[in-house]
Each structure stands twice: as C-alpha cells, then as structure tokens.
Amino acid sequence: MTAPAEDRLLTPGEVAKLFRVDPKTVTRWAAAGRIASIRTPGGHRRFYESIVRAYLAQGRQQ
C-alpha cells in the first residue's frame, strides 16, 4: 500500500489507541512486517494514517 504525500503520520501510541493495544505491540507488528511504517531521521517509527485506517477496516470485515 502506498500513502499520499499529504497523509498524516501517526505515532505508535496513536495507532495503539485505534487498535486498543499497547504501543509496544504496534512496534512489534511493524518489526514483523504486519503493518507498514517509516522511520524518522531520529529513528522513531511513524505510520501513515490512511494505511492504518485501511488495516482497521480489513479487521472489521473479517
């Protein structure tokens, strides 16, 4: 999945609130390749909001 350039970036904590899990769980998902993420120049993970919302929608359909 690709995200538009103007898409908002979410922190692991923000993603965790959407999925109702611990932020460390989101980080593990990203490390395992289950959810796409990028790294900031400082090494922090960020997630494109559109991709996260698409994953949420997939989970609700299953």
N, C-alpha and C positions, 0 to 999 in steps of 0.2 A: 504494500500500500504506500502511496505517496501522499504527502500533505502539501497544501498550498503554502506559498511563502509567507502569507499573512496569518497563518494559523497560529493560535496562541499555544505557548509551551506551558505544560503543567509540571509541577514538582512531583516527586514520588508520594509526598504526603497528600497532595490534592487528588492524585489518582487513587490512592488508598481509600480516601473518603468515598469516592464514587463506587468503588468495588466493595466497600465495607470490610477491608482487610488491613493488616498492619503495613506501614510503609516498607519495612524490610521484605515483606512478601512481594511487593511490587518490584523491588530491586532484584530479588531472586528470579522473578519471572523474566525480567529484562536480561539478566545474565544468561538465562537458559534459552533465550530467543523466543519466548512465548508472547512477548509484547515488544513492539518496536520502540527504540529510544535513541536519543543522540546524547553526546557528551558536550558540555560547555567547555570553553578554554580552561576553566578551573578544574575540570574533571567531574563535575556534577552531572547526574542524569536528568534529562528532561524528556517529556513525552508530548507529542503533538495531540492537541485536544480532539481533532477530527478522527484520528486513528483510535484513540481511547474510546470515544463515543461509538465508533463502529464495532469495537470489541464488545462493548456493553450491549449493543443491540443484538449482536450474534448470540450472546449468552442468554438473553431473554427469549430468543426464538427457539432455543433448544429445550 
